[in-house]
Amino acid sequence: MATEQNTSKTMNIIVWIAQALLAAIFIWAGSMKIFRPGSLPFPWIKDNPNLALITGIVDVLAGVGIILPALLRIKPQLTIYAAYGTITLMVAACIFHISRGEAKDIGFNIFVIALAILIAWGRQKKHQ
């Protein structure tokens, strides 16, 4: 039983690290898209400034949603929904990049999908 409890604690720490990393990524990226889009090296931002603003807002909301409910222990299941939303957002981003001939640029999106899957799985397991 002690081994199972240690594994559970270790997994919880790993999921918290993933949440903090994903929240930092999304809040930073969203803030950059909202306040300094011209400083980002992505060609699609120059082609679609309104899309940059919209995705910036969505990114900030995702970053807040991935960490705050669990951290404050207020409706922590919202973190699971934010993780699923993040997966959906990143799949859409992959499709967008592939449609623009930028398939080589989706590696980071796939990394974010993996983190979000880990968070959804880890937090869902905790709430069962």
Helices and strands as residue ranges (DSSP letters): H 2-35, G 37-39, H 43-47, H 49-72, H 77-99, G 103-105, H 107-126
